[in-house]
Amino acid sequence: MSFKKLNPLLKEALADLDLENSNSFQKKALPRIKSGKDLYLIAPGDSGKTTAMIISVIQKLNAQAFEDSPRALIYVKDKEAALELEQKFKTFTEEMDLRIYCAYEEQNIEDQKYEIYYGMDIVIATPRRLGKLFSMTGIHLGQLQLFIIEDADFINRGNHFNEIIRIPLSIKKCQYLVFAEEMSPKLEKLQESFMERAQIINFKK
């Protein structure tokens, strides 16, 4: 997929970041993501997975804010990963009005509930905090278009798997994307709940 076919604001952001051409992984992944299919995107570290994900989210959301409910939900392993991904998104969206919110355990959950309710396009969250917000009806998923697990290898540890699989039961329709360095039994087990139709892109450098 050529960057020339992207939203004009996104193309400008890529040019400002000196990202003129997609790399090998992105050439393979971006058109498949654009197709709307549910995907496992398996590739080594430093393959450009996060950049591909950010480009895909911005493109899917047409690089602009829309109403109040989140349209992209991105799971990350912890606070540090959430803050890092939020900052990466902001480097791409400086000239856009997309609203990005980062939710993790150390914050006041009532404040989070209010701020998300006020209007967000992209919510980046840890599984535990998102689960609590969902239980409090602190997040509305009626307009969700993208459900993403970033660096999904973390779900092999702790109770993250159980926390993640609860929410898709309440989603009528959206695209599911799982980015990871390698496939694992727990990732495969996602196929029993919401990844049953997913295709696998297995990229090796």
N, C-alpha and C positions, 0 to 999 in steps of 0.2 A: 504494500500500500504506500503510495507516494504521499509525502507531506503536503503536496500541492492540492490534494483533494480534501484537505481538512477545512474546518471553519476558519474564516479569515482572521478572527481574533486569535485563534490558536496558532495559526501559521505565523502571525506576528510575534507571538510569545516564543515560539520555537526559534525564529530568526534572532530574536534578542538574546536567546540563550546559546546562540551559535550551534543549534541542532538543525542542520540542513538536510541530513539524510538519515533514514531509518537504518538500524544495524540488522544483522542477519536474523536475530530472534524477532525483532519487531516486524521485519518484512513478512515473516511467517505468521506471526500472531495477530497483528492489527487487522488484516482483512477478515480473519476468522472471528475475532471479537465483534467487528462491525456487522457481521452476518446475523448477530443476535443469538447464536448458539450458546448453550451452557458448555463451559470448557474447564478442563484441568490444564494449566499451563506450567509444564515441568521443565525447568532449565537451571543450570548451575548459577551460583552467585555471580554478579557483575555481567549478566547477560542482557541487562536492560529491561528486566521485568517491571520494575516500579515505574520507569518512564513510560513504558507501553501502557500500563494500567492508568496512569494519570492522563495521558493523551486520550485514551479510550473513554474515560469518564467525562472529560471536558467535551469531547466530540458528541457523545451520546446526549449530554445535557444542553447541547447547542451553545455552550459557552456563556449562558446567561441564567439569571435567577428566574424562578417560576413559582408563584404562589407560596405556600408555607411549608408543606410537608416534604421531608427528605426524599430525594430521587435516587441517591446513591448511598449505600451503607457499606462501610469498609471495616472489617475486623482486623485488629492488630494484636500483638502478643502482650504489650504492656504500655505504661505511660510514656516511656522513652520513645518507643516505636511510634506511638500516636503523635507525639509532638514533632518528631522528625518528619513523619509523612505530611502532617499539616503544613510544616514549613516548606516542604518540597512543592506541595500544591500551590502555596502562595507565590512561589517564584514564577509559576506558570500563569497565575490568574491576576496579576497586578492590575491589568487593564480591563478586567472583567468584573461583573457584579455578582458572580457566584459566591454564595455564602457557605463557608466551611466551618465545621464545628468539631472540636476534639473532646471526647468524654472518657474520663478514667477515674479510678477509685478515690483519689485524694480530694476531688472536688466535692462541693456541697451538691447533693443530688437534687434538692429542690430548685436550686439555681439552674442546674443543667436542664431539668424538666421545663422550666420557664423559657430558657434561652432557645431550646430546640423548638418548643411550641411557637415561639415568636416568629420563627421562619428560618429554615436552613435547607440548603440544597444537597450538601455532602456531609455526612456524619461519619467521623473516624472514631472508633471506640474499641475498648477492650471487651471481651465476651461477658465478663461478670457485670461490668457496669451497664452494658447495653441490656443485659437480661433484667437487671433491676429497674431500669427505666421503662422497659417494655411491660413489666409487671405492674408498674405504677401508672400505666397508660400515659407515659411521658414521651412517647414517640409514636407517631401515626405512620403506618406503612402503606396506606391506600394508593399512593402515587409512586411507590418504589419501582425503579427501573433496573437497578443494578445492586446485586448482593455479592460482595467480594470478600474473600479471605486473602489477606496479603501475607506473604512469607508464612504459608500455612503449616510449615513443619512444626510450629509451636503447639498445634493441637494434639500432638503425640504425648504431651506432658499434662499432668494435672487433670482438671475436670472441664477443660475448655470444650472438648467435643460435645458433651452433654449440654453445655450452655449455648453452643452455636446451633444445634439442630432443633431447638425449641421454636425459634422465630419463623423459619420457613413454613411451618404449619399454618401460620396466620397470613401468609402472603399468597394472593391469588395468582399473580403472574409477574415474573421479572426474569432478568438474565442472571445466571449464577456463574461466577468466575473464581477459580481457586488457583492461586499462584504458589508454587513451592519449588524447592530444589530437587526433591525426589519424591516418588510415590511411596506410600506406606499403607499398612493395613487399615489404620484409622481414616486416612484420606479415602481409601477405597470404600470404606464403610459408609461414607457420605452418600454413596450411590443408593443406599437403602432408603434414604429419606428424600433429599431434594436434588441429587446429582444423577438420577437414574438414566437420564437421556444425554448425559455429558459426553463430549468427545475429548480425547486426550491429545494434546500437542506435547510431544517429548522431544526437546531440543538439546543437542549436545554440541559444545564448541568444537 
